[in-house]
């Protein structure tokens, strides 16, 4: 993915995260719904880190790609734990 397209995609995903987080804050009285929205945010953050890892891997920066992929996996595991509550 070209750098410009990556930045546009990540910007859109960050805007989505902000809206979902605001929605979760307004729905904080319903804990199950709040944790579901928070888990969705963690999944999106994992996707962003995965996109970074793919981009760095294509640019032959395999060390940075590995770090971003591990971060993406950790966010996905956190989201699964969060959604199972």
Backbone torsions as a table, in degrees:
resi	resn	phi	psi	omega
1	UNK	NA	128.1	178.5
2	UNK	-62.6	154.3	-175.8
3	UNK	-57.3	-44.4	-177.3
4	UNK	-64.5	-44.3	179.6
5	UNK	-65.1	-37.0	177.4
6	UNK	-63.1	-44.4	179.8
7	UNK	-64.7	-38.7	177.8
8	UNK	-65.8	-43.8	179.5
9	UNK	-62.6	-44.4	-179.4
10	UNK	-67.5	-36.5	177.0
11	UNK	-62.2	-43.3	178.8
12	UNK	-64.4	-43.3	179.1
13	UNK	-64.5	-36.7	177.6
14	UNK	-66.7	-37.0	176.1
15	UNK	-64.3	-41.0	177.2
16	UNK	-62.6	-41.2	178.4
17	UNK	-60.5	-42.8	-179.3
18	UNK	-62.7	-43.4	179.5
19	UNK	-65.3	-41.9	179.5
20	UNK	-66.9	-39.5	178.6
21	UNK	-65.2	-40.2	176.8
22	UNK	-63.7	-41.0	178.3
23	UNK	-63.1	-41.0	179.4
24	UNK	-64.7	-37.8	179.7
25	UNK	-66.1	-38.8	178.4
26	UNK	-70.1	-25.0	-179.4
27	UNK	-102.6	27.6	-174.2
28	UNK	-69.2	-14.9	177.6
29	UNK	-69.2	-32.2	177.4
30	UNK	-95.3	98.2	-172.5
31	UNK	-62.0	-40.3	-178.2
32	UNK	-61.8	-44.3	179.6
33	UNK	-66.8	-39.6	178.4
34	UNK	-60.8	-47.8	-178.6
35	UNK	-67.6	-30.8	175.8
36	UNK	-65.4	-46.2	178.8
37	UNK	-65.3	-38.4	177.8
38	UNK	-65.5	-38.0	176.6
39	UNK	-64.3	-37.2	176.5
40	UNK	-64.1	-39.9	176.3
41	UNK	-60.9	-41.8	179.3
42	UNK	-63.7	-37.4	177.3
43	UNK	-63.6	-43.8	-180.0
44	UNK	-64.8	-39.4	176.9
45	UNK	-63.7	-37.2	175.0
46	UNK	-62.8	-39.3	177.6
47	UNK	-63.7	-41.7	178.7
48	UNK	-60.4	-45.6	179.3
49	UNK	-66.4	-34.3	176.4
50	UNK	-65.0	-40.5	176.8
51	UNK	-62.6	-40.0	175.3
52	UNK	-61.2	-41.4	-178.0
53	UNK	-66.2	-40.5	179.1
54	UNK	-64.7	-42.0	179.8
55	UNK	-64.1	-44.4	-180.0
56	UNK	-68.2	-33.4	178.9
57	UNK	-66.0	-40.1	178.8
58	UNK	-68.6	-26.4	178.9
59	UNK	-88.3	13.1	178.2
60	UNK	66.2	24.9	175.2
61	UNK	-105.2	73.4	-171.2
62	UNK	-69.5	-29.2	178.0
63	UNK	-65.6	-47.9	178.3
64	UNK	-65.2	-36.7	179.1
65	UNK	-63.4	-40.5	178.2
66	UNK	-63.9	-41.2	179.1
67	UNK	-64.2	-45.7	179.2
68	UNK	-63.7	-36.7	180.0
69	UNK	-68.1	-40.2	177.2
70	UNK	-63.9	-40.1	176.9
71	UNK	-63.5	-41.7	178.3
72	UNK	-61.7	-44.7	179.1
73	UNK	-62.2	-39.5	-179.9
74	UNK	-65.5	-37.9	176.9
75	UNK	-67.3	-36.5	178.2
76	UNK	-68.3	-38.5	176.7
77	UNK	-65.7	-43.0	177.0
78	UNK	-59.5	-39.8	-179.6
79	UNK	-67.4	-37.6	178.3
80	UNK	-66.3	-41.0	177.0
81	UNK	-64.7	-41.8	-179.1
82	UNK	-65.2	-41.7	-177.7
83	UNK	-73.7	-20.2	179.1
84	UNK	-82.7	-8.0	179.1
85	UNK	-70.3	NA	NA
